[in-house]
């Protein structure tokens, strides 16, 4: 077979030399660097048909002896590493380039463009390192949020199932002893819910602090102040409706947030979270308001939490007056929270 020279196209970066050898179905490849000279030999189909092809290149500056190459059906790509990362004025030691050598305009960059590309790669490496350094933090954060939502989901699920079973078995009789059978678990879940105010406060989640505070403080006032401190309230049917509505809302809310922690979107759950919430939440607020109204005469009678005042001003400042103010603020605050979630629901529907 006659030995011929293939067409070779070249380009460079600060650290590498790229050669594209126009040789189809190349086989018996022998590529090496000796004495700073690249030796290439192969059999294949080139410009002159099926022949043996070879060439050599004396590089302008020192290169590393390791050569990497990749063959495709139409060509051979060769990469040579420079000893020093710097820009060369030309490829070969001789000023006059070989006739078979030409610029590879598909990969060609001038020095300034190559520097910009190098800078972009360095920034990408820095960003990658920064992200990798944050992975343990991100893993811990997602793990904590997932476990928090899981615990709350299990707690409210226990409340919901327990109350539902008791309702089917006992009927209306279950209304009047709800507090004594459910209160401990509700205490646990609502004390845990304080984390929903702390999480956005320290930047673990991007939701607003104020809406979370409205819901958590509002529920805890009902649970600890209205129900927890007044035995007369603990046997009222309103306790059942408040607890049942709270738990029904939360058994959809917490799994939605759980799946969000692992970047999973279950559309049915998303629809339930933002749709069922719309009628249940106002009903929950209404039940809470009824509980507050029913507690007012009890607080007036027992003078619990009332503040004694000087004789000139009156006997005492009744806590029931504070609850009346709270009742008005509760409706305003819950209306703001309702509008906020309604906007999210509208956005989700559009998506």
C-alpha positions, 0 to 999 in steps of 0.5 A: 500500500502507498503511504500518504498524508491525511488532511489534519485540522488543528486548534488550541487552548491554553492547556491543550492541542486538538487535532482532527484527522480526516480518516474514515474507518481508521484501524491499526492506529499508532499515535505517540509523542517522542522528542516533542514530535507527534507520530501518527500512523494508521490505515483507513479511507482518506482523501486518496482512498484506502491506504496507509496514512501517516504524518509527524508534527514537531511542536513549537513548545514542549508537550506531555508524552501522553496522547489521547485519541478517539476514533469515529467512523469518519475521523480521528480526534487527537488531544495533546497536553501542553507542558505549560498552560500558555498560548502558542503563536503557532503549532509547529517548530518550523515557521512554514506550516505543512501543506496537510495542516489547516485550522479547525474552524469548528473549534478555533478560538483566538487568545482572548476568547480562549481566556474567556472560556478558561475563566468560565471553566474556572468559575464553573469549577468554583461554583461546583466546589461551592455547591458540593461543600453545601451538599451536607448542609442541604442534605441535613436541611432536607432531612430535617424538614422531611422528618418534621413533616413526617412526624406531624403527618403521623400525629395528625393522622392518628388524631383524624383516624381516632376521631373518625373511628370514635364518631362511627362507633359512639356517634354524637357521644364522641363529641363530648369527650374529644378533649380527654382522648385527643388532647395529649397528641394535639398538645404534642403536634401544636408544640411541634408546630412552633418550628414552622415559625422558626424555620422561615426565621432562620432561613430554612424555608422561604415562606413568610414568618408572619402567616406561619405565626398567625396560624401557630399562635391562633391555634395555640391560644385556642388549644392551651388558653381556651380548652386547656385552662377551662375545664368547662370548655373541655366537654363541649362539642366545639372541641370535636369540630375544631380538632377534626377540622385541624387534623383534616387540613393537616393530613393533606398539608404535611405530606405535600411538604414532605414530597416537596423535600424530595423534589416530588410532585404528586398532582392529586395531592397538590390539588387536594392541598390547595382545593380542600383547604379552601372550604375547610380553613374558613370552617376551622376559623368559624369553629375557633371563633365559636370556641372563643365566644363560648369561653367569654362568660366563663372567663367573666365568671371565673375572673381567670387571667383577669388583671386587678386594677386600682379602685379608681379605675375599677375592680379588674381588667377582664381577660374576656375583653382581651379575647374580644380584641383577639377575635377581631384580629383573628378574623383579619389575620386569617383573612390575610392568610386565606388570600395568600393561600388562594393566590398560590392555588390560583397560580397552581391552577394556571400552571 
